[in-house]
Amino acid sequence: MTMDYSTYTQLDVAVDDRIATVTINRPDQLNVADAVMHTELSTIFTDLQRDRQVDVVVLTGAGRAFSAGGDVAWMQDAVDDPESFDQTRDEAKRIIFSLLDLEKPIIAKVNGHAVGLGATLALFCDVIFASEKAKIGDPHVSIGFVAGDGGAIIWPQLIGYARAKEYLFTGDLISASDAADIGLINHAVPAEGLDARVDEFAERLRHGATKAIRFTKIATNIALKQAAHAAMDVSIAYETITNSSADHAEAVAAFREKRTPTFQGR
């Protein structure tokens, strides 16, 4: 089945020689996710799985960022109408599980900062190349939020529990070079060489033994899927609780008012 991607408005999908490049496309907003993008992210990986014309996927961002996380106006909407977060919760699970169910190798081309949900998207990819200018982090706690959209699952898998908890508790961003050194990503490369490096690797997979690569991914992902199924419902449930917390409301208001939030631990 060949898929029609023309209905996507914030994800640009281009297929060339069986390689699909998905570009998160809100460059003026640093590719932050709003309600529309979040919905599109919850379906794109399923569509790519169904597309018989695609063997390899590259995920990247338009402009200066890969994705700087969530749109603050969208967060405010969820604070004002907590029931609207039900859709976000359901979509968050679909994003993660559709990424894990995508049998085709997916390469993250992290062209700029990958923060929050942006980091989660990148880290759930199979192989991650990042510009040396990029930084990666999950600062959910900085806005009074649980890292429930997948961060609490994938970070410990990649760098161990002690390091993961340090970064998830603080929300500190990591340079691409440091991220590569500790095994959070595969490669940090000069910005001017990122496209060529990813193109070369994607072509290598494209011309490899496609079935063997896919089945190897499926086998390798079994343990990761088990971890996600064990923790995702709890993670997103706790994030839902913090969506209605006073600290999260304060953090969102502070961000919009360009001031430092004052947390009360509630």
N, C-alpha and C positions, 0 to 999 in steps of 0.2 A: 504494500500500500504506500503510495506517495502522498505525503501530507501537504495541506494548504496552510501556510503559516501567515497568510495575509491578515487574519483576524487579530493577530497580536499587535498591540499598539506601543508597548514599552519594552518589548523584546524584539530585536531585529534578528531574523534567522536567514542565513545564506548558506546554500548547499552547493558545493563545488567538488566534483570528482569524489563523491561519497564522503566528504568531510563537511559536517555542519558546523558553522560558526554562529553561536548565539551571543549577541551583544546586548548587555543591559543598557538601555538607551534613554537615560534621563541625564545627559551630561551637565546641563545647567544646574541641576540639583545634586550633583555628585553621585547620581544613580541610586539615590535612596529609594527605598521601597514605600509606595503608598498602597492603598487598597487595590487599585487596578493592577499594579505590578505584582503584588503578592498573589492575586488570583492567577495571573498568567504564569508565575513561577510554579504554581501548584499543578499545572497541566502540561507545561512544555516538555518535561522529561518523559512523560507518558507518550506524547505525540512523537517524540524522537525515537522512542522504542518501537513504535508502530511503523515508522518510515523505512521501507525496504530499500530506499536509495541512500541511506546513511549507514556508515560503518564506524565512524569516529566523530566525536563531538568536542568542540572547543568552546569554553565559556569565558567571556571577557566583558569588559566595560567600555563604554564610549567616553572619550575625553580624558580627564585627569585622574579619575577614580575607577576602581573596579566596582565597589559599592560601599558607600559610607554608612550603611545600616538602614534604619527606619526613618520615615518622614515624620517630623515632629508634629505637623498639623494632623496627620493621621493618628498619631498617638493621642493627641488632645481629643480627637473624636471618640476614641475608645475610652478615655477617662470620663468624658461627658455622657457616653452611652455604653456602659459596660457590657450590655448584652450583644453589642456589635462585635465584641471580641470573640464570641462563639465562632463566627465564620473564620476569623484569623487563626483561632486554635485548630480548627479542622484543616484549614489550608496548610498550616505549618507542618502538620503530620504528613500530609500528602506530598509536600515538597521533599521532605527527608526520605520517605519511603519510595517515592518515584525516582529519586536520585540513586538510591541503593538498588532498585529494581531495573534500572537502565543497564542492559547487558553490554552495551557498546562502551568502549573506553571513553572517558570524558576527561579532558585536559583543562585545568584552570590556567588561563593566561592573565595573571594578576598585574594589570598595567598600572595600577595606582592603589591607594589605600583600600583595604578590605576590612570593614569594621562591622561588628555585630552580626546581623544576618548576612552581610557581605562576606565576613570571615567564615561563617558556617557554610555558605554555598561553596566557597573555594576549598575548604578543608574536606568536604565530603566528595570532592572530585577525586579521580584516581591518581593523577600525577599533577603536581602543582609547580608551575614556573612563575616567578615573580620578578618584576623590575626591582633593581637594587634601590630605587627611590621609594618603593612601596613600604607601607607599614601594615601590620596585621594585628588585630586585637578584638576582644569581645567585652566591651564596656557596659554590658547590660546593668551591672550593679551601680554604675555611675548615674543611671536614671531610675534607680530604685526598682529594678526589674530582675527577675530570675533569668538566667541564660537558658531558657526553656525551649528555644527553637532548634536545639541540636548541639549547641556549644558544650553543654555539660556532658554530652555523650562523646563527641569526637575529639575534644582536646586531650582527655586522659588516654584515649586509644593511641594518639600520635606521640605524646611526649611524657606519658606517665602521670600518675595522680598528683604527686607533690608539685611538679612544675605547673601542671594544668590548674590546680587549685590556686596557686600563687597568682597566675594571670587572670583567672576568672574572678577571684576575690577583689582584685585591684582594678581590673579593666585596663591595665597598662598595655600600650601598643608596643609591638616588637618590630624592629627593622627586618627587612626581608633576609638580609645576610645572617642575622642572629636566628631567625626562624629556620633557615636552612641548616645552620650549625646544630640546632637542637632536634632536628628531625620533624619540625612542624610542617615544613614544605620540602619539596625535592630540590629545587634549584633557585638561587638568586642570580640574576644575570643583568648585565648593563642594559639600561632602558632602550638604547638604540639597537640592541641585538635581540630584544625579546621576541619580536615577530618572527624573525628568521629562525630562532631556536625552536619556537613552538611549531612553526610550519614544518621544519625538518623532522621533529618528533612525530607530529601527526601523520606526515607522509610515510614515515617508517611503519607506523601501526597500520595505516591504510593498505600498505603493500605486504603486510605480514599475513600469517595464517589466521584469517578472520575468526573462524570458528574456535580455534585453539585459544586465541586471545579472549574471546567472549566467555568461553567456558572456564578459563582460568580466573577471569574476573568474578564469575558467579561463585566459584569454589572459594576464592579468597574472601569474598564478601559475606560468607555464611556467618562467621563469628561476629562481624560488625552488624549484620542485620539482627542477630540475636541480642546484641547489646542495645540496639536501637529499640527493638520491640520490648525489651525489658524495662527501659527507662523513659521512653518518649512520652507515654501517657502521663506519668508522674511529673516529668519535667514541665510539660506544657500546662498541666493542672496548677503547678506552683506559679508559673508565670501568669496564669489567669488570675490567681489570687492577688499577686502583686500589682496587676493592672488596676485593681480597685484600692490599692493602699495609698495612704496619705503621703508617704515618701515619694512614690512614683508621680502622683499629681504635683507635688512640690517640684520635683526634678523637671518635669515637662514645662511647668510654668516658669521656672528659673531659666531654662534654656531659651524659651521664647522671649523672656525679658532681659536676656543677656546678663545674668547675674549668677553667683554661686548658690547652689541649693543649700538649704538648711534642713538636714534630716533629723527626724525625731524618733526614728526606730519604730515606726508604725505605718 
